[in-house]
Amino acid sequence: MNKDKIFKLAKGFRGRAKNCIRIARERVEKALQYSYRDRRNKKRDMRSLWIQRINAGTRQHGVNYGNFMHGLMKENIQLNRKVLSELSMHEPYSFKALVDISRSAFPGNKNIVFPPKKEGISIKV
């Protein structure tokens, strides 16, 4: 890369990394490595977040994530995890309908076990 392009990419860096060509070149190369790596990690992190949201939504209805997804697969419902997580957060009635379909499709989902309710601790002043 030529000097102008390196300084353009190094804009906003701290110390001599923004105006000394040798240091700027090293910092820019490392920054490009980080951005390449993190573009892949972002996909991994988002999938993990979607799974956590789906799991939280299904556990409210007494089913765990794995059994829910297996039931959807048996019923040939092909919604991806991103859409399912959005449904679990913003459309609780639609998501409950999917949980019920999944429960009817997979025998492991039949027994409904709701988690015990935690009672709040009241502090009297």
MODELLER restraints for C-alpha pairs under 7 A, 6 or more apart:
rsr = mdl.restraints
at = mdl.atoms
rsr.add(forms.Gaussian(group=physical.xy_distance, feature=features.Distance(at['CA:3:A'], at['CA:21:A']), mean=7.00, stdev=0.5))
rsr.add(forms.Gaussian(group=physical.xy_distance, feature=features.Distance(at['CA:6:A'], at['CA:24:A']), mean=6.85, stdev=0.5))
rsr.add(forms.Gaussian(group=physical.xy_distance, feature=features.Distance(at['CA:6:A'], at['CA:25:A']), mean=6.22, stdev=0.5))
rsr.add(forms.Gaussian(group=physical.xy_distance, feature=features.Distance(at['CA:6:A'], at['CA:28:A']), mean=6.81, stdev=0.5))
rsr.add(forms.Gaussian(group=physical.xy_distance, feature=features.Distance(at['CA:7:A'], at['CA:18:A']), mean=6.44, stdev=0.5))
rsr.add(forms.Gaussian(group=physical.xy_distance, feature=features.Distance(at['CA:7:A'], at['CA:19:A']), mean=6.87, stdev=0.5))
rsr.add(forms.Gaussian(group=physical.xy_distance, feature=features.Distance(at['CA:7:A'], at['CA:24:A']), mean=6.97, stdev=0.5))
rsr.add(forms.Gaussian(group=physical.xy_distance, feature=features.Distance(at['CA:9:A'], at['CA:28:A']), mean=6.58, stdev=0.5))
rsr.add(forms.Gaussian(group=physical.xy_distance, feature=features.Distance(at['CA:10:A'], at['CA:17:A']), mean=6.92, stdev=0.5))
rsr.add(forms.Gaussian(group=physical.xy_distance, feature=features.Distance(at['CA:10:A'], at['CA:18:A']), mean=5.13, stdev=0.5))
rsr.add(forms.Gaussian(group=physical.xy_distance, feature=features.Distance(at['CA:10:A'], at['CA:24:A']), mean=6.17, stdev=0.5))
rsr.add(forms.Gaussian(group=physical.xy_distance, feature=features.Distance(at['CA:10:A'], at['CA:28:A']), mean=6.02, stdev=0.5))
rsr.add(forms.Gaussian(group=physical.xy_distance, feature=features.Distance(at['CA:11:A'], at['CA:18:A']), mean=5.82, stdev=0.5))
rsr.add(forms.Gaussian(group=physical.xy_distance, feature=features.Distance(at['CA:12:A'], at['CA:18:A']), mean=6.81, stdev=0.5))
rsr.add(forms.Gaussian(group=physical.xy_distance, feature=features.Distance(at['CA:16:A'], at['CA:23:A']), mean=6.77, stdev=0.5))
rsr.add(forms.Gaussian(group=physical.xy_distance, feature=features.Distance(at['CA:17:A'], at['CA:23:A']), mean=5.11, stdev=0.5))
rsr.add(forms.Gaussian(group=physical.xy_distance, feature=features.Distance(at['CA:17:A'], at['CA:24:A']), mean=4.34, stdev=0.5))
rsr.add(forms.Gaussian(group=physical.xy_distance, feature=features.Distance(at['CA:17:A'], at['CA:27:A']), mean=6.46, stdev=0.5))
rsr.add(forms.Gaussian(group=physical.xy_distance, feature=features.Distance(at['CA:18:A'], at['CA:24:A']), mean=5.64, stdev=0.5))
rsr.add(forms.Gaussian(group=physical.xy_distance, feature=features.Distance(at['CA:50:A'], at['CA:81:A']), mean=5.94, stdev=0.5))
rsr.add(forms.Gaussian(group=physical.xy_distance, feature=features.Distance(at['CA:50:A'], at['CA:82:A']), mean=5.84, stdev=0.5))
rsr.add(forms.Gaussian(group=physical.xy_distance, feature=features.Distance(at['CA:50:A'], at['CA:85:A']), mean=5.30, stdev=0.5))
rsr.add(forms.Gaussian(group=physical.xy_distance, feature=features.Distance(at['CA:51:A'], at['CA:81:A']), mean=6.73, stdev=0.5))
rsr.add(forms.Gaussian(group=physical.xy_distance, feature=features.Distance(at['CA:53:A'], at['CA:85:A']), mean=5.50, stdev=0.5))
rsr.add(forms.Gaussian(group=physical.xy_distance, feature=features.Distance(at['CA:54:A'], at['CA:65:A']), mean=6.76, stdev=0.5))
rsr.add(forms.Gaussian(group=physical.xy_distance, feature=features.Distance(at['CA:54:A'], at['CA:84:A']), mean=6.49, stdev=0.5))
rsr.add(forms.Gaussian(group=physical.xy_distance, feature=features.Distance(at['CA:54:A'], at['CA:85:A']), mean=5.10, stdev=0.5))
rsr.add(forms.Gaussian(group=physical.xy_distance, feature=features.Distance(at['CA:54:A'], at['CA:88:A']), mean=6.19, stdev=0.5))
rsr.add(forms.Gaussian(group=physical.xy_distance, feature=features.Distance(at['CA:55:A'], at['CA:64:A']), mean=6.23, stdev=0.5))
rsr.add(forms.Gaussian(group=physical.xy_distance, feature=features.Distance(at['CA:55:A'], at['CA:65:A']), mean=4.72, stdev=0.5))
rsr.add(forms.Gaussian(group=physical.xy_distance, feature=features.Distance(at['CA:57:A'], at['CA:88:A']), mean=5.45, stdev=0.5))
rsr.add(forms.Gaussian(group=physical.xy_distance, feature=features.Distance(at['CA:58:A'], at['CA:64:A']), mean=5.91, stdev=0.5))
rsr.add(forms.Gaussian(group=physical.xy_distance, feature=features.Distance(at['CA:58:A'], at['CA:65:A']), mean=6.38, stdev=0.5))
rsr.add(forms.Gaussian(group=physical.xy_distance, feature=features.Distance(at['CA:58:A'], at['CA:99:A']), mean=6.78, stdev=0.5))
rsr.add(forms.Gaussian(group=physical.xy_distance, feature=features.Distance(at['CA:61:A'], at['CA:114:A']), mean=6.96, stdev=0.5))
rsr.add(forms.Gaussian(group=physical.xy_distance, feature=features.Distance(at['CA:62:A'], at['CA:112:A']), mean=5.17, stdev=0.5))
rsr.add(forms.Gaussian(group=physical.xy_distance, feature=features.Distance(at['CA:62:A'], at['CA:113:A']), mean=5.10, stdev=0.5))
rsr.add(forms.Gaussian(group=physical.xy_distance, feature=features.Distance(at['CA:62:A'], at['CA:114:A']), mean=4.92, stdev=0.5))
rsr.add(forms.Gaussian(group=physical.xy_distance, feature=features.Distance(at['CA:63:A'], at['CA:109:A']), mean=6.13, stdev=0.5))
rsr.add(forms.Gaussian(group=physical.xy_distance, feature=features.Distance(at['CA:67:A'], at['CA:108:A']), mean=6.73, stdev=0.5))
rsr.add(forms.Gaussian(group=physical.xy_distance, feature=features.Distance(at['CA:67:A'], at['CA:109:A']), mean=6.43, stdev=0.5))
rsr.add(forms.Gaussian(group=physical.xy_distance, feature=features.Distance(at['CA:68:A'], at['CA:99:A']), mean=6.65, stdev=0.5))
rsr.add(forms.Gaussian(group=physical.xy_distance, feature=features.Distance(at['CA:68:A'], at['CA:102:A']), mean=5.68, stdev=0.5))
rsr.add(forms.Gaussian(group=physical.xy_distance, feature=features.Distance(at['CA:71:A'], at['CA:102:A']), mean=4.17, stdev=0.5))
rsr.add(forms.Gaussian(group=physical.xy_distance, feature=features.Distance(at['CA:71:A'], at['CA:103:A']), mean=6.46, stdev=0.5))
rsr.add(forms.Gaussian(group=physical.xy_distance, feature=features.Distance(at['CA:71:A'], at['CA:105:A']), mean=5.25, stdev=0.5))
rsr.add(forms.Gaussian(group=physical.xy_distance, feature=features.Distance(at['CA:71:A'], at['CA:106:A']), mean=4.90, stdev=0.5))
rsr.add(forms.Gaussian(group=physical.xy_distance, feature=features.Distance(at['CA:72:A'], at['CA:102:A']), mean=5.19, stdev=0.5))
rsr.add(forms.Gaussian(group=physical.xy_distance, feature=features.Distance(at['CA:74:A'], at['CA:105:A']), mean=6.41, stdev=0.5))
rsr.add(forms.Gaussian(group=physical.xy_distance, feature=features.Distance(at['CA:75:A'], at['CA:105:A']), mean=6.30, stdev=0.5))
rsr.add(forms.Gaussian(group=physical.xy_distance, feature=features.Distance(at['CA:87:A'], at['CA:94:A']), mean=6.91, stdev=0.5))
rsr.add(forms.Gaussian(group=physical.xy_distance, feature=features.Distance(at['CA:87:A'], at['CA:95:A']), mean=5.68, stdev=0.5))
rsr.add(forms.Gaussian(group=physical.xy_distance, feature=features.Distance(at['CA:88:A'], at['CA:95:A']), mean=5.46, stdev=0.5))
rsr.add(forms.Gaussian(group=physical.xy_distance, feature=features.Distance(at['CA:103:A'], at['CA:109:A']), mean=4.64, stdev=0.5))
rsr.add(forms.Gaussian(group=physical.xy_distance, feature=features.Distance(at['CA:103:A'], at['CA:110:A']), mean=5.84, stdev=0.5))
rsr.add(forms.Gaussian(group=physical.xy_distance, feature=features.Distance(at['CA:104:A'], at['CA:110:A']), mean=6.99, stdev=0.5))
